[in-house]
Amino acid sequence: MWQEFRAFIARGNVIDLAVGVVMGAAFNAIVNSLVNDIVMPPIGLLLAGVNFSDLFFALDGKSYASLQAAQQAGAPVWAWGRFIQAVLNFLIVAVAMFFLVKGVSRIYRRPTPLASPSELSAEAKLLTEIRDLLKAQR
């Protein structure tokens, strides 16, 4: 059983997956900083200083100064601003991953060699000869 486990762990797919998870976790901090420190301040400025992560709706009907105050009071809240923030985080990650994958695939794309007439296979040469003979008989 130990040998099977060792063989499973030593597979390239498992190691690649582990590296991907670790890199994804590290990338998360970069994306959060990008969203919170770079993207959201201009959007908040455009929306007259609104901080998305502080937008909420108290389900008990009372008014609270902030989301933190409502949570400390134990009020049930819909923190819809945090949801918007999470959606924006996801979209930014998706765009970043798209450009990353596109760039990597461009690097690893190999140009397809064009077949020259001297590189024809034996079957192709035979078919070419047959075609030429049929043309000559007409």
WOWO-V933397 format. One record per residue. N is the residue number from 1. RES is the residue in three letters. NEAR is the number of other ideal C-beta (glycine too) atoms within 10 Angstrom. Layout:
N&RES&NEAR ; N&RES&NEAR
This chain:
1&MET&5 ; 2&TRP&6 ; 3&GLN&7 ; 4&GLU&8 ; 5&PHE&9 ; 6&ARG&9 ; 7&ALA&9 ; 8&PHE&10 ; 9&ILE&10 ; 10&ALA&9 ; 11&ARG&10 ; 12&GLY&7 ; 13&ASN&8 ; 14&VAL&11 ; 15&ILE&11 ; 16&ASP&10 ; 17&LEU&11 ; 18&ALA&11 ; 19&VAL&10 ; 20&GLY&11 ; 21&VAL&10 ; 22&VAL&10 ; 23&MET&10 ; 24&GLY&12 ; 25&ALA&9 ; 26&ALA&9 ; 27&PHE&15 ; 28&ASN&12 ; 29&ALA&9 ; 30&ILE&12 ; 31&VAL&18 ; 32&ASN&14 ; 33&SER&11 ; 34&LEU&15 ; 35&VAL&20 ; 36&ASN&15 ; 37&ASP&9 ; 38&ILE&10 ; 39&VAL&16 ; 40&MET&19 ; 41&PRO&12 ; 42&PRO&9 ; 43&ILE&14 ; 44&GLY&15 ; 45&LEU&10 ; 46&LEU&9 ; 47&LEU&11 ; 48&ALA&6 ; 49&GLY&8 ; 50&VAL&13 ; 51&ASN&15 ; 52&PHE&20 ; 53&SER&16 ; 54&ASP&15 ; 55&LEU&17 ; 56&PHE&19 ; 57&PHE&13 ; 58&ALA&16 ; 59&LEU&11 ; 60&ASP&12 ; 61&GLY&7 ; 62&LYS&9 ; 63&SER&8 ; 64&TYR&16 ; 65&ALA&8 ; 66&SER&11 ; 67&LEU&20 ; 68&GLN&11 ; 69&ALA&12 ; 70&ALA&21 ; 71&GLN&14 ; 72&GLN&10 ; 73&ALA&12 ; 74&GLY&8 ; 75&ALA&16 ; 76&PRO&10 ; 77&VAL&17 ; 78&TRP&12 ; 79&ALA&17 ; 80&TRP&12 ; 81&GLY&17 ; 82&ARG&16 ; 83&PHE&13 ; 84&ILE&15 ; 85&GLN&20 ; 86&ALA&14 ; 87&VAL&11 ; 88&LEU&17 ; 89&ASN&18 ; 90&PHE&12 ; 91&LEU&12 ; 92&ILE&17 ; 93&VAL&18 ; 94&ALA&10 ; 95&VAL&10 ; 96&ALA&14 ; 97&MET&13 ; 98&PHE&10 ; 99&PHE&10 ; 100&LEU&11 ; 101&VAL&10 ; 102&LYS&10 ; 103&GLY&10 ; 104&VAL&10 ; 105&SER&9 ; 106&ARG&8 ; 107&ILE&7 ; 108&TYR&7 ; 109&ARG&8 ; 110&ARG&5 ; 111&PRO&5 ; 112&THR&6 ; 113&PRO&7 ; 114&LEU&6 ; 115&ALA&10 ; 116&SER&7 ; 117&PRO&8 ; 118&SER&5 ; 119&GLU&9 ; 120&LEU&13 ; 121&SER&9 ; 122&ALA&7 ; 123&GLU&8 ; 124&ALA&12 ; 125&LYS&11 ; 126&LEU&11 ; 127&LEU&12 ; 128&THR&12 ; 129&GLU&10 ; 130&ILE&10 ; 131&ARG&10 ; 132&ASP&9 ; 133&LEU&9 ; 134&LEU&9 ; 135&LYS&8 ; 136&ALA&7 ; 137&GLN&5 ; 138&ARG&4
